[in-house]
Every structure is written in C-alpha cells, then in structure tokens.
Amino acid sequence: MSGYVGIQKQISRNNRMSVFYLIAFPFLVLAGVYAFIFFMTGDEYRPADFQLVNSAFVSVIPWVLGMVLIWFLIAFTFHSRIIDSATGAKPLERKENMRVYNLVENLCMSEGMTMPKIHIIEDPALNAFASGLSEKSFTVTLTRGIIDSLDDLELEGVIAHELMHIRNRDVRLLIITIIFVGIFSFLVQILFRSMLYGSGRRNRKDNKGIIIALLIAVAAYLLSLIFKFGLSRKREYMADAGAAEMTRNPKALASALRKISGNYEVKSVKGDDIKEMFIQNHPDKSSGFMGGLEGLFATHPPIEKRIEILEQF
C-alpha cells in the first residue's frame, strides 16, 4: 500500500504527537484565559492595561493548570469505565466465545503482543473499536452483530485492524485528544446555557463576560478540533495496511468492510467522540448544513476507498 511508513515509524510518530497534544492543550486553555482577562479589563472607553492583565493572568495560572490536571487525571483513571458506560460494553465470556478468543490470541501470539481485554456490545450493528491507555487497559470491543455476521477470516481481519490501532498507539493518542477536546466542549455547553437562560438575571457587565467567555471557548474548541483532526484519516489506512500484513489476507478485511458498510450504526452509542474509535464511522450528511460540514472533517476515509486499496494490496 502506498504511504505505508512502517510500524516503528508510526509508533514513534504517534508517541511524539501524544506529547505534543499533552503540551498544546493546556497552552490553549491558558491562551483562552488570557484573552478573557484582556477583553474584560478594557472597554470601548479605555484600552486594557497590559501590566494589570499580565498580573491577573499570572495569579490564575496555577488554578487553571490545576483544574486541567484534575480533569485529565479523572478521565485518565476512569476512561475505560466511561467508555463502557457510554457504549454499554461488557466483558465477553470466554467459555461461550472461544472462537473470538482463539482469533485474538493467535494474532497476538504471531505479533508478540500482550492479549487485550475483549468486550462486547449487544447490538446487531457491525462495528468494533480498540481503546485503552496502557497494556492493563487495552481493550478490543466487538458488537454482537459483527461476531455473528462475519466468517472467521473476515472477523480475523477486523480484530487485526483493532490490534494495529493498539500497537500503533492510535488509541492512546485518540483518547488523549478526546479528553482535552471534552474540556472545551463542556465549557461551551455550560456558557451557552448560562447565556440562554440567565441573561435576564444578570447586569450588563456580567452578560458581557459570559458572551466574551463563550466566544473564546468556541474559538478554543474549534482550534482543539483542528489539533484532533491532526490525527488524520491516515490512521485508518495504516491500521488496514497493518492488518493486511498481519493476516496476509487483505481481501478478507475488504470483504468485512463491505459487510460493515451496510450496517455500522450502533444506535445505543450517542457520543460522537466514542464513535470516532469505531472501525467505521461517518457523519449523517442528511442533517443539512451541519451534517455536510461534519462530512468535510470526517474522522474516517470513505469505506469504499479503503476497500479498493485493500483489494489492490
């Protein structure tokens, strides 16, 4: 496959990107705080006093970084439970599902990988994803539909794809970005609701503060999405290519993707962040302008293109 740069280079690149995001997101939060203090200090009659702005900013830095750190540590510690709660995933019982366990174990043994946990979502849709930040939490989650609908070679291809996301450190990188983007998404929702429902009970200065904070939060949220999309759609192509090499059967994964393309929507999962981890996810373009806009920033390449590349592998 053209553009396949090799597993070690991909791992190194994703590790560097993880460090970059860990540094970039707190700086983005601090930039937003500085902008808020700046705009709140001055008005149309007098410009902002930079000395006053800088002094106020320095005094709040420890509090801001402390809150960001607490948010990250909570999400880092409980991310597996949060994902399982959002998806309804449960551990897959080994005795009743030896077929799945054998496929995973054989692939892990062939690559010298530690066996991840295996979870299941009881949904007829065909989908799967990998998650986790360390070997203790790495998990491959499959829907009931994908287990029942695919033959052994097709299911092996899907599992290999998810194992490549773990080996490439895609899952670690994606979860880190989800955690930080969640900060800005949360702020935007809180500020928007505050502006919508509380404007009549506040004075003019307070309303100005809410509006400024909302505009800054929206700008920071959009910038954080740009960082997030820096992961690029190539990670799916990379996982497809790695799975094809791991199984030596690219056509089986292509066949699996073709079946998945007709029924991949897991209705019980509502969060867009969680859906980004699935082997197939595509925005609903039927929802007007916003749907079309999301299509421009799709986290996955067209599944037809992925199938075409696999069939030419």
KAURUR-V580678 format. One line per field, one symbol per residue. ss: DSSP state (~ for helix, > for strand, _ for the rest). Layout:
ss: ???
This chain:
ss: ______~~~~~~~~~~~~~~~~~~~~~~~~~~~~~~~~~~~________~~~~~~~~~~~~~~~~~~~~~~~~~~~~~~~~~~~~~~__>>______~~~~~~~~~~~~~~_____>>>>>______>>>>_______>>>>>~~~~~~__~~~~~~~~~~~~~~~~__~~~~~~~~~~~~~~~~~~~~~~~~~~~~~~~~__~~~~~~~~~~~~~~~~~~~~~~~~~~____~~~~~~~~~~~~~~__~~~~~~~~~~~___________~~~~__>______~~~_~~~~~~~~______~~~~~~~~~__
